[in-house]
Amino acid sequence: MPLEENHTFTQVRLQRLTLRMGSRPTCFLGAQMNRKSLCVVSLSGLILSLVGCGGASETPQKRINVVPRPTAALTSVAEAWAIRFEDRPRGAAGYELSAIIGCGCAVLDFDRNGLLDVLFVAEDSEITNVGLFSQESAGQFRECYEARGLQELAGAGVTVGDVNNDGWPDLYVTSRRANSLWLNQSGIEFKNVTSSSGLTSSDWGTSACWLDYDRDGWLDLFVTNYVDYQHRECTRLGGGDADFCTPGLFPPTSDKLFRNLAGESSTGQPTFQDVSADTGISQKLSAGLGVTALDWNGDQWIDIYVASDQHPNLLWINQQGAFREEAGIHGCDLDFQGRAQGSMGLALGHFNDDGIEDLVVSNLDGESHAVYCRDDHGFCIDRCRETGILAATRPLTGFGLAATDFDLDGVTDLLTVNGRVKREDGKPQSPSDFWRPYQQEIQLLKATTPGGKWEALEVAGGKTHVARGLAIGDLDRDGDPDAVISTTGEPVIVLRNDFVAVQRGITLRFVDPKLGKRSCPGVAFSVLSASGVHFNQTFQPCQSYMSSHADEFYMAMPRGETTLKLSVKWPHGDLRAEEFLMTPADSGVIVFERGQGSLSN
C-alpha cells in the first residue's frame, strides 16, 4: 500500500474509533421516518417499501411496550393457501452445523401469469428438499415441483434471476455439497444446467446474488461461502450436553464471482467464468451468510456487501470491473464498539431521515442488529443505539429480516425472524422435542407515530419458531407486501398482510425490453414529489438471509400529490439517468421500461 493511502486509511480508522468509543454523535430520527420495500421509506407521507429494515428513536425514557401487546394484523395462511413444506434436517441429531444454519425461500412469478409463486428449499430433509407452489388464482396455490422438473433440487439458499435474457426467472441454489443452476424453460419446467454452465463449486455456498458488475447487460453471479467445515463434537456453552459448534472453530473461506459469458457465446447458452482471482474477490476470507449488491459510493458501478459470521463484514467496491475491499474504510465492518459480530441477514433501508439509503445487519442474541447509516460518500456509523434497534433486537438471534410499511401509514415497521443457534440450558427430552430449545418469537416492531414510541406486536399468536429465511411479496395482489418464512423442524409460515391500508398501494417493476424484458436488479432510483420530497432507493430482491424477495417495489401513492418524478439509473448501458412520471391515476403494477423515459443531461 502506498504511503499516502496508508496515511489516509489510518486517519479514517482513528476517526471511526473516535466516533465509536468517544462522544456519541446524534443521529435521531426526525419528525418522519424513512423506509423502503426491500426496505421502506417514508418522507412527508410518501412511502416506499422495498424489503429491508427499519428503526425508531430510543432514549432512556422510551422502551419497547411489550405488556400488554396488541396483535399484528399478519394472518398465518400457509395451511389455508395449501402451502405445505417442512424441513426436518437428517443431521440434527448429530449436530451437523448445516442443520442449525437452516435454509431459505423465494417469492417469484416463474410462469409469468401475473401472480406470485413461492419456493422453499432444504439441504437434506427427511421429507423432501424442495417445495414449489404455483399460484393459479388469488390465494389458490398448487404444489408442482415434480411437474416442473425439480425433483433432484436440494440446497440451502436460493436466488432468482434471468441468466439468459429471455424474460423467464431462473434459479441458483447454494448448498454445502454442490450448488446448482436451474434454467426456466418458458415456465413449463426447470432444467439443471450446472455442469454445462461452469457454475460448479466445492465450497459451502450460503447466499448468492445476481448483479451486472461489468455493465454489459448480462447478469453475473456472486456467491458467498461459509466455513471449511469438518464435523466434530461440541458441547453447549459452559460444557456438558452436546450442541452445535460455533463457526469460529472452522477456517473461513473466500467468496466467488462468476462472469456471464452468454453475450459472447455463439449459442447464447448460459456460460460462466470464475473471475474471483482476476477481480480481487478471492483475496479476503470470511464466513459469509448474507449478501446484497448496490451502488454504495454513487459511481454507477455495482458494489457488493457480505455479512460474515464472527468475522468482519466485507464491502467490495467496484473499480469498473475489479474490486477492492473497503468495509473498514467505510465503517461497516464492525459494530459501534469495534467488534466483529455473528452476522447473518441484511437489508437496505432509511433510518435517519436524510434520504440516503442505509444498511441493517442481523446478529446473534446479546449483540443486536447493526444499523449502518451512510453519508453522501458511503461512509457510515453503526446507529443501532440512536435508532432504538439495539434494545429491541439484543435478546434475539436474527436471521431473515425486512422493513416495510405494512399498513402504509408512512412509518417503518421492522420484521425479523429469529431462532437460537445454541441452547440456553439442558437438552431435548425426546427427538420430537429437539428444536424447542432453539425457538424464538418472530419480531414485529411498529412505531405508533413517526419518530415516536415503538411497540412489539404479537405475530402468529406469539408462537416461537426456529425461523431462518424471509421473503417479501404481494401474494394476494392487494397492494401491500406479505411475508414468507422458512423454518426448521416444523411447517413453513406464510403471513398475509391484513393491516388496514392508510394510503393506496402500488407496485413498481423495472425491466429492459431489449433484454427479454427481464428484471433489472441493482436499479438505483430517486423519487421527487411536487412538494419537494426527495430520497434515493435501490431495487434489489437479493437481501434477507439465503432468500430472494419478489422482483417488485412496493409503494404508497401519497395523498395530495399531483405528480411524482422517478429518476432511474440503470445498472447497465448508458450512465445517464432516465426520468419517468407517475400520477395519482396510476394503480396496480406499473412497469418502467428502459428506454421509455426521458434522458437527463
C-alpha positions, 0 to 999 in steps of 0.5 A: 500500500502506498504511503499516502493511502496508508496515511489516509486509511489510518486517519479514517480508522482513528476517526471511526474509533473516535466516533465509536468509543468517544462522544456519541454523535446524534443521529435521531430520527426526525419528525418522519421516518424513512423506509423502503420495500426491500426496505421502506421509506417514508418522507412527508407521507410518501412511502416506499417499501422495498424489503429491508429494515427499519428503526425508531428513536430510543432514549432512556425514557422510551422502551419497547411496550411489550405488556400488554401487546396488541396483535399484528394484523399478519394472518398465518395462511400457509395451511389455508393457501395449501402451502405445505413444506417442512424441513426436518434436517437428517443431521440434527441429531448429530449436530451437523452445523448445516442443520442449525444454519437452516435454509431459505425461500423465494417469492417469484412469478416463474410462469409469468401469469401475473401472480406470485409463486413461492419456493422453499428449499432444504439441504437434506430433509427427511421429507423432501428438499424442495417445495414449489407452489404455483399460484393459479388464482388469488390465494389458490396455490398448487404444489408442482415441483415434480411437474416442473422438473425439480425433483433432484433440487436440494440446497440451502439458499436460493436466488432468482434471476434471468441468466439468459435474457429471455424474460423467464426467472431462473434459479441458483441454489447454494448448498454445502455439497454442490450448488446448482443452476436451474434454467426456466424453460418458458415456465413449463419446467426447470432444467439443471444446467450446472455442469454445462454452465461452469457454475460448479463449486466445492465450497459451502455456498450460503447466499448468492446474488445476481448483479451486472458488475461489468455493465454489459447487460448480462447478469453475473453471479456472486456467491458467498461461502461459509466455513471449511467445515469438518464435523466434530463434537461440541458441547453447549456453552459452559460444557456438558450436553452436546450442541452445535459448534460455533463457526469460529472453530472452522477456517473461513473461506473466500467468496466467488464471482462468476462472469456471464459469458452468454453475450459472447457465446455463439449459442447464447447458452448460459456460460460462466467464468470464475473471475474471483482471482482476476477481480480481487474477490478471492483475496479476503476470507470470511464466513459469509451468510448474507449478501446484497449488491448496490451502488454504495459510493454513487459511481454507477458501478455495482458494489457488493456487501457480505455479512460474515459470521464472527468475522468482519463484514466485507464491502467490495467496491467496484473499480469498473470491473475489479474490486477492492475491499473497503468495509473498514474504510467505510465503517461497516465492518464492525459494530459501534464498539469495534467488534466483529459480530455473528452476522447473518441477514441484511437489508437496505433501508432509511433510518435517519431521515436524510434520504440516503439509503442505509444498511441493517445487519442481523446478529446473534442474541446479546449483540443486536442488529447493526444499523449502518447509516451512510453519508453522501460518500458511503461512509457510515456509523453503526446507529443501532443505539440512536435508532432504538434497534439495539434494545429491541433486537439484543435478546434475539438471534436474527436471521431473515429480516425486512422493513416495510410499511405494512399498513402504509401509514408512512412509518417503518415497521421492522420484521425479523425472524429469529431462532437460537443457534445454541441452547440456553440450558439442558437438552431435548427430552425426546427427538420430537422435542429437539428444536424447542430449545432453539425457538424464538418469537418472530419480531414485529416492531411498529412505531405508533407515530413517526419518530415516536414510541415503538411497540412489539406486536404479537405475530402468529399468536406469539408462537416461537419458531426456529425461523431462518429465511424471509421473503417479501411479496404481494401474494394476494395482489392487494397492494401491500407486501406479505411475508414468507418464512422458512423454518426448521423442524416444523411447517413453513409460515406464510403471513398475509398482510391484513393491516388496514391500508392508510394510503393506496398501494402500488407496485413498481417493476423495472425491466429492459425490453431489449433484454427479454424484458427481464428484471433489472436488479441493482436499479438505483432510483430517486423519487421527487414529489411536487412538494419537494420530497426527495430520497434515493432507493435501490431495487434489489430482491437479493437481501434477507438471509439465503432468500430472494424477495419478489422482483417488485417495489412496493409503494404508497401513492401519497395523498395530495400529490399531483405528480411524482418524478422517478429518476432511474439509473440503470445498472447497465448501458448508458450512465445517464439517468432516465426520468419517468412520471407517475400520477395519482391515476396510476394503480396496480403494477406499473412497469418502467421500461428502459428506454421509455423515459426521458434522458437527463443531461 
